């Protein structure tokens, strides 16, 4: 199994665009989310008061989230390949689809965690980097919905209603929060860019 995280962006994009089972949408969502998380961390590193406890907390949280999202780039490829093997043998069971849904679901959670960090950090940031803040928020927002699609497509094949219901409740809750936080970040960024904050 190729480990894309330790390889080149060029090779990843070549495989992503080729006629290959993986990487696919889930892995791409993880990579996109990693970019958003990375932007967040860059802005935090540049601008938040170095000695504040909040700064340290935000930085640690974002570093942890970025590490997980980076790992999911390869992890999604692995679970999806296992699902494809099971389907090709005609032996795909609930566990296979649950496993395939689990990684993009974790990506959704980490996108939300990173967006919470963006939201908390925005008022403290250097105004010269405000467009990087908005870029991070937009990329994380898009990555969340890309990952959510990959959860949803697997849910329809899971027979266990309790599992489906539990995941749907999780997604619905995250969906509401990510929309609200993204809108608030955008409003703050707009005010800063217009010189009103």
URPE-V168824 format. One record per residue. N is the residue number from 0. RES is the residue in three letters. D_CENTER is the distance of its C-alpha to the mean C-alpha in Angstrom with 1 decimal. Layout:
BEGIN
N;RES;D_CENTER
N;RES;D_CENTER
END
This chain:
BEGIN
0;UNK;22.3
1;UNK;20.9
2;UNK;18.6
3;UNK;16.7
4;UNK;15.1
5;UNK;18.7
6;UNK;19.9
7;UNK;20.1
8;UNK;17.8
9;UNK;20.8
10;UNK;21.1
11;UNK;17.5
12;UNK;18.0
13;UNK;21.5
14;UNK;20.3
15;UNK;17.5
16;UNK;20.3
17;UNK;22.9
18;UNK;24.2
19;UNK;22.4
20;UNK;20.8
21;UNK;17.8
22;UNK;15.4
23;UNK;14.3
24;UNK;11.8
25;UNK;9.5
26;UNK;9.8
27;UNK;9.5
28;UNK;6.1
29;UNK;5.2
30;UNK;7.7
31;UNK;6.8
32;UNK;3.7
33;UNK;6.6
34;UNK;9.0
35;UNK;8.0
36;UNK;8.1
37;UNK;11.2
38;UNK;12.7
39;UNK;12.5
40;UNK;14.2
41;UNK;16.7
42;UNK;17.8
43;UNK;18.2
44;UNK;20.2
45;UNK;22.4
46;UNK;23.2
47;UNK;23.0
48;UNK;26.3
49;UNK;26.3
50;UNK;28.5
51;UNK;26.8
52;UNK;25.4
53;UNK;22.6
54;UNK;21.7
55;UNK;21.7
56;UNK;19.7
57;UNK;16.9
58;UNK;17.0
59;UNK;17.0
60;UNK;14.1
61;UNK;11.9
62;UNK;13.4
63;UNK;12.6
64;UNK;8.9
65;UNK;9.0
66;UNK;11.3
67;UNK;9.4
68;UNK;6.3
69;UNK;9.4
70;UNK;11.2
71;UNK;9.0
72;UNK;10.0
73;UNK;13.5
74;UNK;13.2
75;UNK;12.0
76;UNK;15.0
77;UNK;17.3
78;UNK;16.8
79;UNK;17.1
80;UNK;20.2
81;UNK;21.7
82;UNK;21.3
83;UNK;23.0
84;UNK;25.8
85;UNK;26.4
86;UNK;26.6
87;UNK;29.0
88;UNK;31.2
89;UNK;31.2
90;UNK;30.1
91;UNK;26.6
92;UNK;26.4
93;UNK;24.2
94;UNK;22.9
95;UNK;21.6
96;UNK;19.7
97;UNK;18.4
98;UNK;17.2
99;UNK;15.6
100;UNK;13.8
101;UNK;12.9
102;UNK;10.2
103;UNK;8.1
104;UNK;9.1
105;UNK;7.9
106;UNK;4.3
107;UNK;5.3
108;UNK;7.2
109;UNK;5.4
110;UNK;3.8
111;UNK;7.5
112;UNK;8.9
113;UNK;8.1
114;UNK;9.4
115;UNK;12.3
116;UNK;13.0
117;UNK;13.2
118;UNK;15.5
119;UNK;17.6
120;UNK;18.0
121;UNK;18.9
122;UNK;22.5
123;UNK;23.2
124;UNK;22.0
125;UNK;24.3
126;UNK;25.0
127;UNK;25.3
128;UNK;21.5
129;UNK;20.7
130;UNK;19.5
131;UNK;16.9
132;UNK;15.7
133;UNK;15.5
134;UNK;13.8
135;UNK;11.0
136;UNK;10.8
137;UNK;11.2
138;UNK;8.6
139;UNK;5.9
140;UNK;8.1
141;UNK;8.5
142;UNK;5.1
143;UNK;5.3
144;UNK;8.8
145;UNK;8.6
146;UNK;7.0
147;UNK;9.6
148;UNK;12.2
149;UNK;11.9
150;UNK;12.5
151;UNK;15.3
152;UNK;17.1
153;UNK;17.6
154;UNK;18.7
155;UNK;21.6
156;UNK;23.1
157;UNK;22.9
158;UNK;26.4
159;UNK;25.9
160;UNK;25.8
161;UNK;25.0
162;UNK;21.7
163;UNK;20.8
164;UNK;21.8
165;UNK;19.9
166;UNK;16.5
167;UNK;17.4
168;UNK;18.3
169;UNK;15.0
170;UNK;13.2
171;UNK;15.9
172;UNK;15.8
173;UNK;12.1
174;UNK;12.8
175;UNK;15.8
176;UNK;14.4
177;UNK;11.5
178;UNK;14.3
179;UNK;16.7
180;UNK;14.9
181;UNK;13.9
182;UNK;17.6
183;UNK;18.9
184;UNK;17.1
185;UNK;18.4
186;UNK;21.9
187;UNK;22.1
188;UNK;21.2
189;UNK;23.7
190;UNK;26.4
191;UNK;25.9
192;UNK;26.3
193;UNK;29.3
194;UNK;30.8
195;UNK;30.9
196;UNK;29.0
END
